[in-house]
């Protein structure tokens, strides 16, 4: 029987020497803005104390839970924080070693260059004609000096060239080191007293803020098969300071940081404002004009890193958890890693959608039933018949059915022709002005197959009782308030291969001539 325990955190006076235990990260549950970390330590029968060292001191100790196998009793625990002096992850250790080696090599080259410069100065001093060294065979001495000078000068040039390359490499690796170095200034050690009557395991769980996940999707349209494959992805990242190696990973749509109870109303008290004496009224404007003192910002706020993800609110009755098959390696430098969560096929109907006044182009849209389950909002990559089209944002929680765009349809041609130039005239009863706006939209299907089209247009909507709007449509519109948008009309029709269709929108707007209408082109 497993006994989960949520322990109060308090310090005991002293503990005997503790034997360190390796407790790697074994399981992680990622939430949109945090992570629940689980570490597992093996305990031998007869053990009375457990020490877990090297933990990053950036998690909330109030969230710690301790769970032990049957036969292991948990006692008091002590947290000890100390300044960090060693790397926390493998990449930080590798880059630190590389930066140190490059720095030492640059310093070595500086020493070699200094030696070569001293050699040149010494040879220059020997080359003076008045020196006794030239007695006997001056030419031989001069040749030796010349050769030595050439060699020293060549060595200086080689050192300068190698040093420039090393310094560029050193600067690049230093930038890499700053990128992967976690903002963890201290490490934490757990000293736990226990009584192990048999071999077993102790699990340590705590909540960490610098981690999370965000949903992402891919929609792949097969226009011939009239179906869309929706692939569900998760972008995960963490900045705990430690690499998560071969961990069991689960993703949850829950929010452990959310409030657990609703607010209660405070008493609503009414009272009269105190009277202000005349001499006090003269002081009040000066007090109001005085600038308010600026709040001091803490160092932690100034140095806070950018969030890993913009946390999206998930509207669902219950949280959904996704178990990732296998084990995952996740580096600690905040880089985003994509994990596939599965895919499904959705039958769809295709149509070309046109908004002629906004864009004389048609866009392919797929409609189908919204897939079941919890689908948090996230970026959606669009593919059409194997070709990448672009990216948009998909929020299924705001939709009642699946409707996805798949880019322009170049074989649908759109033309707009004005039927009546803008006119304004008086003469109506009540001295009204009138303007007529009339256009015809012609859509041509250049495909070798029939295509369903949808033409949408925004008709004027009067927000004042003195404005009259008379609208006429040919052919009659299919939907007068399309997509629950007041005044937006839509025609839906099937066009045969090579066929064309025209849609006319004719509007007459009347208003009192002494007034101006906002919204007219």
C-alpha positions in Angstrom: 0.0 0.0 0.0 1.4 3.4 -1.0 1.1 6.3 1.4 1.1 9.8 -0.1 2.1 12.4 2.4 2.0 16.2 2.1 4.5 17.3 4.7 4.8 20.6 6.5 8.3 22.0 5.8 10.2 22.7 9.0 13.8 22.6 10.1 15.1 20.3 12.8 18.0 21.2 15.0 20.6 18.8 13.5 20.8 15.6 11.5 23.6 13.1 11.4 25.7 12.6 8.4 23.5 11.6 5.4 24.4 9.3 2.5 23.7 11.0 -0.8 21.2 9.3 -3.1 20.6 9.7 -6.8 17.0 10.7 -7.5 16.7 11.5 -11.3 13.6 13.0 -12.8 11.4 10.0 -13.7 8.0 11.5 -14.6 6.7 14.9 -15.6 3.2 16.2 -16.0 3.3 19.4 -18.1 0.5 22.0 -17.8 0.1 25.1 -20.0 2.2 27.2 -17.6 3.9 24.8 -15.2 5.1 21.3 -14.6 4.7 18.7 -11.8 8.1 17.0 -11.4 8.5 13.6 -9.9 11.9 12.2 -8.8 12.4 8.6 -7.6 15.1 7.5 -5.2 15.8 3.8 -4.3 16.1 3.1 -0.6 17.7 0.0 1.0 16.2 -1.9 4.0 17.5 -0.5 7.2 18.1 3.0 5.9 17.3 5.8 8.3 18.2 8.9 6.3 18.0 10.0 2.7 19.8 12.9 1.1 18.9 14.2 -2.3 21.4 16.9 -3.4 21.8 19.2 -6.5 18.2 20.1 -7.0 17.6 23.5 -8.6 16.4 25.9 -6.0 13.7 27.4 -8.2 10.7 25.4 -7.3 8.0 26.1 -4.7 8.8 24.1 -1.5 5.2 24.5 -0.4 4.1 22.3 -3.3 6.3 19.4 -2.3 4.8 15.9 -1.8 6.6 12.8 -0.5 5.3 9.4 -1.3 7.0 6.1 -0.2 6.4 2.4 -0.9 4.9 0.2 1.8 7.4 -0.6 4.5 9.0 2.9 4.5 8.0 5.4 7.0 8.7 9.1 6.4 9.8 11.4 9.1 10.9 15.1 9.3 12.7 16.8 6.4 15.1 19.7 6.0 15.8 21.9 3.0 19.3 23.4 2.6 20.0 26.0 -0.1 23.5 26.9 -1.2 25.1 28.9 -4.0 25.5 27.1 -7.3 29.1 26.4 -8.3 28.8 23.6 -10.9 26.8 23.2 -14.1 23.4 21.7 -13.8 23.1 20.1 -17.2 25.3 18.4 -19.7 25.2 21.1 -22.4 26.2 23.8 -19.9 29.1 21.6 -18.7 30.2 20.9 -22.3 30.2 24.6 -23.2 31.9 25.7 -20.0 34.7 23.2 -20.7 35.0 24.4 -24.3 35.1 28.1 -23.4 37.8 27.4 -20.8 39.9 25.5 -23.3 39.5 28.2 -25.9 40.4 30.9 -23.4 43.5 29.0 -22.3 44.6 28.5 -25.9 44.2 32.3 -26.6 46.3 33.0 -23.5 48.9 30.5 -24.7 49.1 32.2 -28.1 49.6 35.6 -26.3 52.6 34.1 -24.5 54.0 32.7 -27.8 53.6 36.0 -29.5 55.4 37.8 -26.7 58.3 35.4 -27.0 58.5 35.9 -30.8 58.5 39.7 -30.3 61.4 39.4 -27.8 63.3 37.2 -30.3 62.9 39.9 -32.9 64.1 42.6 -30.5 67.1 40.4 -29.6 68.0 39.8 -33.2 67.7 43.5 -34.0 70.2 44.2 -31.3 72.6 41.6 -32.6 72.4 43.0 -36.1 74.2 46.3 -35.1 77.4 46.6 -37.3 79.5 47.7 -34.3 79.0 44.4 -32.4 82.0 42.1 -32.1 79.8 39.2 -33.3 80.4 40.3 -36.9 84.2 39.6 -36.6 85.3 36.6 -38.6 82.5 35.9 -41.0 80.0 38.8 -41.0 77.9 37.5 -44.0 77.2 34.2 -42.3 76.1 36.0 -39.1 73.9 38.3 -41.1 72.3 35.4 -42.9 71.6 33.7 -39.6 70.1 36.8 -38.2 67.9 37.4 -41.2 66.7 33.8 -41.2 65.9 34.0 -37.5 64.0 37.3 -38.0 62.0 35.9 -40.9 61.0 32.8 -38.8 60.0 35.0 -35.8 58.0 37.4 -38.0 56.2 34.4 -39.7 55.4 32.9 -36.3 53.8 36.3 -35.2 51.6 36.3 -38.3 50.6 32.7 -37.7 49.7 33.5 -34.1 47.7 36.5 -35.0 45.7 34.6 -37.6 45.0 31.6 -35.3 44.1 34.0 -32.5 41.5 35.8 -34.6 39.8 32.5 -35.5 39.9 31.4 -31.8 38.5 34.7 -30.6 35.5 34.4 -33.0 34.9 30.8 -31.9 35.3 31.9 -28.2 32.7 34.7 -28.6 30.2 32.3 -30.3 30.6 29.6 -27.6 30.2 32.2 -24.9 26.9 33.3 -26.5 25.8 29.7 -26.6 26.8 29.3 -23.0 24.7 32.3 -21.9 21.8 30.9 -23.9 21.8 27.5 -22.2 22.9 28.6 -18.7 19.9 28.4 -16.4 18.9 31.4 -14.3 19.3 29.3 -11.2 21.7 30.9 -8.7 21.3 28.3 -6.0 20.9 24.6 -5.6 18.8 22.8 -3.0 19.4 19.7 -0.9 16.8 17.6 0.8 17.7 15.8 4.1 14.9 13.3 4.9 14.6 11.1 8.0 12.9 7.8 7.3 12.6 4.2 8.6 13.0 1.6 5.8 11.9 -1.8 7.0 12.4 -3.2 3.4 13.8 -2.2 0.1 11.6 0.3 -1.8 11.4 3.7 -3.5 10.7 7.2 -2.3 9.1 9.7 -4.7 9.5 13.4 -4.5 7.0 15.7 -6.3 7.0 19.4 -6.6 5.6 22.1 -8.9 7.9 24.1 -11.2 6.9 27.2 -13.1 9.5 27.5 -15.8 8.0 24.7 -18.0 4.9 24.1 -20.0 3.3 23.1 -23.3 1.2 24.6 -26.0 -1.0 22.8 -28.5 -0.3 23.0 -32.2 -2.0 21.4 -35.2 -1.4 20.4 -38.8 -4.3 20.2 -41.2 -3.6 18.2 -44.4 -6.3 18.4 -47.1 -6.8 15.7 -49.7 -9.0 17.5 -52.2 -9.6 14.4 -54.3 -10.6 12.3 -51.4 -12.6 15.1 -49.7 -11.0 14.6 -46.3 -8.8 16.5 -43.9 -6.2 14.8 -41.7 -5.8 16.8 -38.5 -2.6 16.0 -36.7 -2.4 17.1 -33.1 1.0 18.3 -31.8 2.4 19.7 -28.6 5.2 22.2 -28.3 7.0 21.5 -25.0 9.8 23.4 -23.3 11.4 23.8 -19.8 14.0 26.0 -18.1 14.5 24.1 -14.9 18.3 24.1 -15.3 18.5 20.3 -15.5 18.1 18.2 -18.7 15.2 15.8 -18.5 16.6 12.5 -19.8 14.4 9.5 -20.6 11.4 10.8 -18.6 7.9 9.6 -18.7 5.9 12.6 -19.9 2.2 13.5 -19.7 0.4 16.7 -20.9 -2.6 18.1 -19.1 -5.0 20.9 -20.1 -5.5 21.6 -16.4 -4.3 24.7 -14.5 -2.9 23.9 -11.1 -2.3 27.6 -10.4 -6.0 28.5 -10.8 -8.1 29.5 -7.8 -9.9 26.7 -6.1 -12.8 28.8 -4.7 -14.8 31.7 -5.9 -14.6 35.2 -4.4 -17.1 36.3 -1.7 -18.7 39.8 -1.7 -17.5 42.4 0.8 -20.0 44.4 2.8 -21.5 47.3 0.8 -21.5 50.3 3.1 -22.9 53.8 2.2 -21.9 57.0 3.9 -21.9 60.7 3.3 -18.8 62.4 2.0 -17.1 64.5 4.8 -17.5 68.2 4.4 -14.3 70.1 3.3 -13.5 73.4 4.9 -12.7 76.4 2.6 -9.0 76.5 3.7 -8.6 72.8 2.8 -9.9 73.3 -0.7 -6.9 75.5 -1.6 -4.5 72.7 -0.7 -6.3 69.9 -2.5 -5.4 71.0 -6.1 -1.7 71.1 -5.2 -1.9 67.7 -3.7 -3.6 66.3 -6.8 -1.0 67.9 -9.0 1.9 66.3 -7.1 3.4 63.3 -9.0 2.8 60.0 -7.3 6.0 58.2 -6.2 7.1 55.4 -8.5 7.1 51.9 -7.1 10.5 50.3 -6.9 10.9 47.3 -9.0 12.6 44.3 -7.6 15.7 42.8 -9.1 13.9 39.5 -9.7 11.2 41.3 -11.8 13.9 43.2 -13.8 15.7 40.0 -14.6 12.7 37.8 -15.2 12.9 35.8 -18.4 10.3 35.9 -21.1 7.6 33.3 -20.7 8.0 30.1 -22.5 4.5 30.2 -23.9 1.6 32.6 -23.9 -0.7 30.6 -21.7 -4.1 30.0 -23.3 -7.2 29.5 -21.3 -8.8 26.1 -21.9 -12.6 26.1 -21.6 -13.6 22.6 -20.8 -15.6 20.8 -18.1 -12.7 18.6 -17.0 -8.9 18.7 -17.7 -7.7 16.2 -20.3 -4.4 14.5 -20.0 -2.3 13.1 -22.8 0.2 10.3 -22.1 3.2 10.5 -24.4 4.4 7.0 -25.5 8.0 6.1 -24.7 10.4 8.3 -22.9 11.3 11.9 -23.8 14.6 13.8 -23.6 14.0 17.5 -23.1 16.9 20.0 -22.8 16.9 22.7 -20.1 17.6 25.7 -22.4 14.0 26.5 -23.2 14.1 25.3 -26.7 10.7 24.2 -28.0 10.3 20.5 -28.9 7.4 19.2 -30.9 5.7 15.9 -29.9 3.1 14.2 -31.9 -0.2 13.3 -30.1 -1.9 11.5 -32.9 -4.1 12.3 -35.9 -7.6 11.6 -37.2 -9.4 11.8 -40.6 -12.4 14.1 -41.0 -14.7 13.9 -44.1 -15.3 17.4 -45.5 -17.1 19.4 -48.1 -15.1 21.8 -50.2 -16.2 25.2 -51.6 -14.6 28.3 -52.9 -15.4 31.4 -50.8 -15.3 34.9 -52.3 -15.7 38.4 -50.7 -15.5 40.5 -53.9 -15.4 44.0 -52.3 -12.5 43.0 -50.1 -10.5 40.7 -52.4 -11.0 39.7 -56.0 -9.8 36.2 -55.3 -11.4 32.9 -54.2 -10.2 30.9 -51.2 -10.7 27.2 -50.7 -12.6 26.3 -47.5 -13.3 22.8 -46.1 -16.4 22.2 -43.9 -17.1 19.2 -41.8 -18.1 18.0 -38.3 -16.0 19.2 -35.4 -14.0 16.4 -33.9 -14.9 15.2 -30.4 -12.7 15.8 -27.4 -10.8 18.8 -25.9 -9.0 20.9 -28.6 -7.3 23.9 -27.0 -6.6 26.9 -29.2 -3.3 26.8 -31.0 -1.4 27.6 -34.2 -2.5 25.5 -37.2 -0.3 24.7 -40.2 -2.2 24.3 -43.5 -1.2 21.8 -46.2 -3.1 21.2 -49.4 -2.4 18.1 -51.5 1.0 17.8 -49.9 2.0 21.4 -50.4 2.5 23.9 -47.5 0.0 26.8 -47.7 0.5 28.8 -44.6 -0.4 29.1 -40.9 -3.4 30.4 -39.0 -4.8 30.1 -35.5 -7.4 27.5 -34.7 -9.8 27.8 -31.8 -12.3 25.0 -31.9 -13.9 26.0 -28.6 -15.4 29.1 -30.4 -16.8 27.0 -33.3 -19.8 24.7 -33.7 -18.4 23.0 -36.8 -15.1 22.4 -38.5 -14.4 25.1 -41.1 -10.8 25.4 -42.3 -9.2 27.7 -45.0 -6.7 26.2 -47.5 -5.4 29.1 -49.4 -6.3 30.7 -52.8 -8.0 28.9 -55.6 -6.3 30.3 -58.7 -8.8 28.7 -61.1 -11.8 30.6 -59.7 -11.8 34.1 -61.3 -13.7 37.0 -59.8 -14.8 40.3 -61.5 -16.6 43.3 -60.1 -18.6 45.8 -62.2 -20.2 48.9 -61.0 -23.8 49.3 -62.2 -24.5 52.8 -60.9 -22.2 55.6 -60.0 -22.7 57.2 -56.7 -25.5 59.7 -56.9 -27.0 62.1 -54.4 -30.2 64.1 -55.1 -33.0 65.8 -53.2 -36.7 65.9 -54.0 -38.2 63.2 -51.8 -40.9 64.0 -49.3 -39.3 65.4 -46.2 -36.3 66.7 -48.2 -34.3 63.4 -48.2 -31.0 62.7 -49.9 -30.4 59.4 -51.7 -27.4 57.4 -52.7 -27.4 54.2 -54.8 -24.7 51.6 -54.7 -25.0 48.8 -57.1 -22.5 46.2 -58.2 -22.5 42.9 -60.0 -20.0 40.1 -59.0 -19.1 37.6 -61.7 -17.5 34.3 -60.7 -16.0 31.9 -63.3 -15.1 28.3 -62.7 -12.0 27.4 -64.8 -11.7 23.9 -63.2 -12.5 20.8 -65.2 -15.0 19.8 -62.5 -18.0 21.4 -60.8 -17.2 23.6 -57.8 -19.4 24.8 -54.9 -18.9 28.6 -54.4 -20.0 31.0 -51.7 -20.1 34.7 -52.4 -20.4 37.0 -49.4 -21.1 40.7 -49.2 -21.8 43.2 -46.4 -25.0 45.1 -47.0 -25.6 48.4 -45.2 -27.4 48.3 -41.8 -29.2 51.4 -40.5 -28.4 52.2 -36.9 -30.7 55.3 -37.0 -34.4 55.4 -37.6 -34.0 58.4 -40.0 -31.9 56.3 -42.3 -33.7 54.0 -44.8 -32.0 51.2 -46.6 -33.6 49.4 -49.6 -31.7 46.3 -50.7 -32.3 44.2 -53.8 -30.4 41.0 -54.6 -30.3 38.9 -57.8 -30.5 36.0 -57.4 -32.0 36.0 -53.9 -29.4 35.4 -51.2 -29.1 32.1 -49.5 -28.4 33.6 -46.0 -29.2 37.1 -44.9 -27.1 37.1 -41.7 -24.3 34.8 -42.6 -22.2 33.4 -39.8 -24.4 35.4 -37.3 -23.0 38.7 -38.8 -25.7 41.3 -39.1 -26.1 42.5 -42.7 -23.6 40.1 -44.2 -25.4 38.2 -47.0 -24.2 35.0 -48.8 -25.0 33.3 -52.0 -24.2 29.6 -52.3 -24.3 27.8 -55.6 -22.6 25.0 -57.6 -20.8 26.1 -60.8 -20.2 23.6 -63.5 -16.8 23.3 -65.2 -16.2 26.3 -67.3 -19.4 28.0 -66.2 -19.8 31.6 -64.8 -22.5 33.1 -62.5 -23.3 36.7 -61.7 -24.6 38.1 -58.4 -26.1 41.6 -58.1 -26.3 43.7 -54.9 -28.3 46.9 -55.3 -28.6 49.3 -52.3 -30.6 52.6 -52.1 -29.9 54.6 -49.0 -32.0 57.7 -48.0 -31.5 60.1 -45.1 -32.4 63.8 -44.2 -30.3 66.0 -46.6 -29.2 68.3 -43.8 -27.5 65.4 -42.0 -24.3 63.4 -42.9 -24.2 59.7 -42.8 -21.2 57.9 -41.3 -20.1 54.8 -43.0 -20.9 55.6 -46.6 -17.9 55.2 -49.0 
